[in-house]
């Protein structure tokens, strides 16, 4: 009995290499295509974010005057600018005011915005018209809003005090001229401006929640508050994170609203890091000190961004 063995010829190495999709020329073309898509964004970031950031850090270690600012021949002075800023009592006040202004604005904007988003998620007559009217404060330029509110909050001729006086209440409240009231007034105005943004984003997130979840909660006998806490908030958490991050980034650096309302006064009661940077650089023409305060403001934002990224990473695991 004989056994015949059939030998299958091995494919040619040359043919296999040529037909492999991950050959070296194919990988090179794919890599070049990837960098071709990424390169414009990288160049944009380097030109409009990287260079100004590095330039601002370098300026904080140089002695800048109006003359050397234009000639670029400013000598290095080490940590003189930093020690000058940190030894200034106004810097500590501005840092505290920035914290209070940012936290107060975020809490007010988010709380009222979420309440309005939940309210408008129900169907009722004139729903779309009312939502459109609430968007108006967000569409008006912030400087214009600040000027209008400065007239409204005027102690002697303001509409708000006149209205309170007509109701028999205290009609001469120094909203913007009292050191104890000015910061609170600016926070309230900023809350009024930021409510539409929070409402729109949160309203869009509420529309994406499946109705089956609410039906299941209703069948389980959950109350409205329990449904909101156990269904709405957990599903809406990614949207809430985006709203808070964007709100923080836009609030911590606000300048034009405070300049239009109080210009940092009275008695530096509304001085923040943003207004302090502006006054050091463009009022006192101390560009080195202004760069130091700007670096601190960038550092605060960077620390917040790092905590945000670490929180998201831990949630994704």
Secondary structure, DSSP 8 states (H G I E B T S, - for coil): ------------HHHHHHH-TT-HHHHHHHHHHHHHHHHHHHHHHIIIIIHHHHHHHHHTTB---HHHHHH----B-TTHHHHHHHT-HHHHHHHHHHHHHHHHHHHHHHHHHHHHHHHHTS--TTHHHHHHHHTHHHHS-HHHHHHHHHHHT-TTT-HHHHHHHHTTS-----TTTSTTTHHHHHHHHHHHHHHHHHHHHHHHHHHTS-HHHHHHHHHTT--HHHHIIIIIHHHHHHHHHHHHHHHHHHHTT--HHHHHHTTT-STTTT--HHHHHHIIIIIS--HHHHHHHHHHHHHHHHHHHHHHHHHHHHHH-
